[in-house]
């Protein structure tokens, strides 16, 4: 089961990490991201979009 990891900075300056393991939510985020970014994620690369770091881990 793939896991999408999103790291982002809160307004207070603290880093937050969100682990998304529900396939429908992963697909929803993929629709929001640029097609080239989705290809990079599927290849296992980290992608930075507007200060958020995304990574897809396949199990």
C-alpha positions in Angstrom: 0.0 0.0 0.0 1.5 3.3 -1.0 2.0 6.2 1.5 2.1 9.8 0.5 4.1 12.0 2.9 3.6 15.7 3.0 5.9 17.9 5.1 5.0 21.5 5.6 5.8 24.4 8.0 3.2 25.8 10.3 2.7 29.5 10.9 4.5 29.1 14.2 7.6 27.8 12.3 7.3 24.2 13.4 7.5 21.4 10.8 4.5 19.1 10.5 4.4 15.8 8.7 1.2 14.2 7.3 1.2 10.5 6.2 -1.7 9.8 3.8 -2.3 6.1 3.2 -5.9 6.1 1.8 -5.8 5.6 -1.9 -8.7 8.0 -2.7 -7.0 10.8 -0.8 -3.7 10.1 -2.6 -5.5 10.3 -6.0 -7.2 13.5 -4.9 -3.9 15.1 -4.1 -2.4 13.9 -7.4 -5.2 15.7 -9.3 -4.2 18.9 -7.5 -0.5 18.6 -8.4 1.1 19.3 -11.7 1.5 16.3 -14.0 5.3 16.4 -14.1 5.3 16.5 -10.2 3.1 13.4 -10.1 5.5 11.6 -12.5 8.4 12.5 -10.2 6.5 11.2 -7.2 5.7 8.0 -8.9 9.4 7.5 -9.7 10.2 7.8 -6.0 11.6 11.4 -6.0 10.8 14.1 -3.5 8.9 17.1 -4.9 8.7 20.6 -3.4 5.5 22.5 -4.3 5.1 26.0 -2.7 7.2 25.2 0.4 5.5 21.7 0.9 7.7 18.6 0.4 5.9 15.6 -1.0 7.2 12.0 -1.3 5.4 8.8 -2.3 6.6 5.6 -0.6 5.5 2.3 -2.1 5.3 -0.7 0.1 
